[in-house]
Every structure is written in structure tokens, then in C-alpha cells.
């Protein structure tokens, strides 16, 4: 299922992300690969996704099955940072890595422009931003806000 609504605010987007993660869990458990750790998962998922901006004026949030099987763009794995965050959050939960957080970032607190996820694994936080080429890498923004999941 995809959630396609006019963008209102970040709170609406975060509620939509939560809903899409919950709706993705069963699919992740039954249809996605099993990984030994979050780093292996990142590099296993990376070749399966392709960055594509949302349609103008729309916040497109795709569940994991929609991202891969019924993609809005017609190309499996196509989405943006919030779609990839849904994928990471759902996959971490499916693996039992349940201490996660969302990172909102941008030029100001009132206007975040990017989102990514982190998971706590074996005593440390690991950054999993699928828009970046490697683990523990993120874009240099002026503002960061951490939100526990």
C-alpha cells in the first residue's frame, strides 16, 4: 500500500511512516532476505533501491511490498529518503533489532528536508541512510533532530 497525500507537515509524515512500517512487517518477515547484522543488511538492500523524488506537492510513502512489487514509478525499489527509511525500519524490526531512531535533518528545525535511520546494535548506533553510498555516512546539514522509534 502506498500513502499519497498532499504534504502538510512533518508530524503527518512521521505518522504515515509509522503506519507504513507496521504494514510492512509481515512482508519483510516472509519475503525479504535474512541478514546477519545491520551492515550486511544495508549493503544487501542498497543494490535493490533507486532514488526517485516524490511527485511535486505530494508526500509519497510506500510500504515495503509497494516499494518492490507495485511501485508508484513502475520501477521496483524506486523511492526517496522516507520510503527508504520505511524499508530500513521495517527490516530492522523484522530482524529483532528494535532499538531504532529516525533522524530528521535540514537547514532549520522548522524545515527538515531529509530523513534517515539509525539502529542500536552491539553497543553502538549505526547510521543506515540508503541515499548514501556506505554505512555510517550522512549528508552535512546544519540541523539534526533524533526521534526514538
C-alpha positions in Angstrom: 0.0 0.0 0.0 1.2 3.5 -0.7 0.1 6.6 1.1 0.0 9.5 -1.3 -1.2 12.8 0.2 -0.5 16.5 -0.2 2.4 17.4 2.1 1.1 19.1 5.2 3.8 18.9 7.9 6.4 16.7 9.4 4.1 15.2 12.0 1.7 13.9 9.4 4.7 12.4 7.5 6.0 10.7 10.7 2.6 9.2 11.4 2.4 7.9 7.9 5.9 6.4 8.1 4.9 4.6 11.4 1.8 3.2 9.7 3.7 2.1 6.6 6.4 0.3 8.8 3.7 -1.6 10.7 2.0 -2.6 7.4 5.4 -3.8 6.1 6.5 -6.1 8.9 4.8 -9.3 7.8 6.1 -8.8 4.2 9.6 -8.3 5.5 9.5 -11.4 7.7 8.0 -13.6 4.9 9.6 -12.2 1.7 12.8 -10.4 2.3 16.3 -11.8 2.9 17.6 -12.5 6.4 20.8 -10.7 7.2 23.4 -11.3 10.0 23.7 -7.7 11.0 22.6 -4.2 10.0 25.7 -3.5 8.0 25.2 -6.6 5.8 21.5 -5.6 5.5 22.4 -2.1 4.3 24.8 -3.5 1.6 22.3 -6.2 0.7 19.4 -3.6 0.2 21.5 -0.9 -1.5 21.5 -2.5 -5.0 17.7 -3.1 -4.8 16.8 0.6 -4.5 16.9 3.6 -6.8 16.4 7.2 -5.6 13.4 9.0 -7.1 11.9 12.2 -5.9 8.3 12.4 -4.8 5.8 13.8 -7.3 5.5 17.7 -6.9 3.5 18.7 -3.9 2.9 15.1 -2.8 4.4 13.1 0.1 4.6 9.5 -1.2 5.2 6.9 1.5 5.4 3.3 0.2 5.2 0.2 2.2 8.0 -2.4 1.5 5.8 -4.6 -0.7 4.7 -1.5 -2.6 8.3 -0.3 -3.0 9.3 -3.6 -4.5 6.1 -5.0 -6.2 3.7 -2.2 -7.0 5.9 0.8 -7.1 4.3 4.2 -7.9 7.0 4.8 -10.5 6.7 1.3 -12.1 10.3 0.5 -11.3 11.0 -1.8 -8.4 12.8 -0.2 -5.5 12.2 3.4 -6.6 11.6 5.9 -3.8 13.0 8.7 -1.8 14.5 9.0 1.7 11.3 8.4 3.6 10.5 5.3 1.5 14.0 4.0 2.3 13.6 4.8 6.0 10.4 2.8 6.0 12.3 -0.1 4.4 15.1 0.1 7.0 12.8 0.5 10.0 10.7 -2.5 8.9 13.7 -4.7 8.1 15.3 -3.9 11.4 12.1 -4.7 13.3 11.8 -8.0 11.3 15.3 -8.9 12.4 14.6 -8.1 16.1 16.8 -5.0 16.1 14.2 -3.0 17.9 16.2 0.0 19.2 15.9 2.4 16.3 15.7 6.1 15.8 14.8 8.4 13.0 17.0 11.4 12.2 15.4 14.5 10.6 17.8 17.0 9.1 17.8 20.2 7.2 18.7 23.8 7.2 16.4 24.6 10.2 14.3 22.9 12.8 11.1 24.0 11.2 12.0 22.7 7.7 13.6 19.3 7.7 14.4 18.2 4.1 15.9 14.7 4.7 15.3 11.7 6.9 17.3 8.6 7.7 17.5 5.9 10.3 19.9 4.6 12.9 19.8 1.3 14.7 21.5 0.4 18.0 23.4 -2.8 17.5 26.0 -4.4 19.8 26.6 -1.3 21.8 26.7 1.4 19.2 24.5 3.4 16.9 24.8 2.6 13.2 23.7 5.1 10.6 21.7 3.5 7.8 20.9 6.1 5.1 20.2 4.3 1.9 20.7 7.6 -0.1 24.4 7.4 0.8 27.0 5.0 -0.6 28.0 3.5 2.7 27.0 2.8 6.3 27.6 5.5 8.9 27.5 8.2 6.3 25.1 11.1 6.3 24.7 14.4 4.5 26.1 17.5 6.2 23.1 19.5 7.3 23.0 22.4 9.9 20.2 20.9 11.9 19.6 17.3 13.1 16.8 16.0 15.3 16.8 12.5 16.7 13.5 10.7 17.3 13.3 7.4 19.1 11.0 4.8 17.4 
